[in-house]
Amino acid sequence: DGNCYYRAVLFAWLERSVALGNLDSLRSFDAMLRPHRQTPLLAPSVRVCHQILQGWIQKRAACTSKAALRALLGEVANEFNK
């Protein structure tokens, strides 16, 4: 379907942002979603995205080793492949 391309681009961007520790980009993305929390059709999905992003931001901030980063990137991939 046509969403595969956009999904792949978003995943690549998220994975790279997490890998590089670009937490400001992740926070900015979360902020762009914020207005949609009031849209009845979108609100549940936006809330889930917010929770996931916040979790990744906290975990990435706490990463102190390559092994921890690899584990987090695995978590990001698993979330996208549910």
Buried (B, 14 or more C-beta within 10 A) or exposed (E): EEEEEEEEEEBEBBBEBBBEEBBEBBBEBBEEBEEBBEEEEBEEEBEEBBEBBEEBBEBBEEBEEEEEBEEBBEBBEEBBEE
